[in-house]
Each structure stands twice: as structure tokens, then as C-alpha cells.
Amino acid sequence: MEIISLTQDKSKMNASFIIKKIDPTIANTLRRMIIEEVPTMAIEDVEIMKNNSVLYDEIIAHRLGLLPLTTDLKSYVVKSECKCEGKGCARCTLQMTLKSKNGMVYASDFKSKDPKVVPAYPKTPIVKLLKGQEIELVATAELGKGKDHIKWAPCMVWYKYKPIINITQANIKDPEAVVKVCPKGVLEVRSGKLEINQKKLMLCNLCAACADEAPNSIKLNEKDDEFVFYIESFGQLKAKEIIVTALDMLKKELSVFEEALNTMK
Ligand SMILES: [Zn+2]
């Protein structure tokens, strides 16, 4: 296995990387570790004291559960693995309060006891209150995993084979026309020749529009042992943190397996 590039955007919430010398089994294992095993904070229990808004208690509780919360993995442990044995304590849960009387209630109206765990998108609307309507509740967030509920999943993650584009120049009558049909802008004309824009090559999804335009000159293929991964965080953790945590989790699972083997007679 060899990671040959890691690129992230300014927010560090989105990243892509290429892994060489692996097969779909390993690629899919990594994808599933990321979605199912990387823990994040999410609201699990809501105690509603007041709510005469247009939304039922259940709808509000459901909305709150889906709010991405910034997550501090160093300070919390997953409830089921906590010393409190799942009762809930300061190491595995966090209480947040919400009290509002007017207008649109936003995620930013939540008061959290831990400044490191707050709604990732403060402008998320929760409910609109009319005159005389109010809402008051205590929400308990806990560290959980995507395998138990998708609200704890940290990101979208997907991969594809690395695309290969082979161009034979001789038969291309109109290179500009071929450039135009590519919806991803992967091709360009340099000194009258059709060339690949290497910076954009990874955007190619093998749609074959170029090969249709120049059937005898362009051959598309995929490299079946090189995978391009994409990660789009939901906001709880940065993309790199997600990857590192997923690999840690995989190591842990493998060591549990190894220990089990060692105890076998
Ligand atoms: Zn606990």
C-alpha cells in the first residue's frame, strides 16, 4: 500500500488521496472503517421542558440528532466503551441547553458546557417561533459510531479506479471539438495537439464522451490497483483526522483478532 498524494481544501474538511497497490477489498475496508468506526459527537437524548412551536417534540428531537457537532476525540470516549458502563458520565456525554422565545431558532442558540463541542454549522435552522411560542430543552450529546446510527458517521467517502486516457494523435481531425465534449475539462489543446491536463486528470469519471467524439484515437481504461479516494466531512472532524482515526480503528480491530489467535490452543 502506498499513498501517493493527499490534497485538501482550505477548510481541511474535504480531501482526496490516491492509494496504490491495493485491491477493492482493502479499499472497501477503509471506506467502511471511515463511515462506521470513526466516532463523532451527536445528540442522542432530548428532554423537552417547553415546546408550543408548530413542530412536535419528536420532530425537534430528530432534527437535533442530525446536527453535526464539532468533535474532540481526545476528551471523550464512546459511551459503550466508557468506565461508567453505559450509564453516561462527563467522559462520554455532554449536556447542551436550548432556550428561545422569538423568531427563528438556530443551532447557534445552543449553550454547550464544552466550547470544543458546538454545532458545526451555527446557522442551521431548528424551528421558527411565532409570537407567544417558546422552546426550552436539555439535549445530551454522546460520542457514537456510524455503525449504530448514521448521525454519528463523520463524512461522505467514496472511491474510484484511477482513470487512464490513451491518446493517439494521428486520427484526430478536430482536437478542440474533443476538448469541448469533456464535461470535466480534463483535455486541452497544446500546440495544436490534444493533451491531458494532468491537474484535472483525476476528475475523469470515464464517461467516454471524448472516446465517442474520437473513437479511433482515444482509449479509456482504469488502473485496477490504484484508487482515488474522496472524503467530504460533515463538519464534526477534519478530513485528515477522519482518515487517521479510521486507520487507528483498523489497527485496533486487527490486534483484537491477533490476540484471539494467540490465545487459541
Ligand atoms: Zn461514561
Boltz pocket constraint, residues with backbone or C-beta under 6 A from the ligand:
constraints:
  - pocket:
      binder: B
      contacts: [[A, 79], [A, 82], [A, 83], [A, 84], [A, 85], [A, 86], [A, 87], [A, 88], [A, 89], [A, 90], [A, 91], [A, 92], [A, 93]]
      max_distance: 6.0
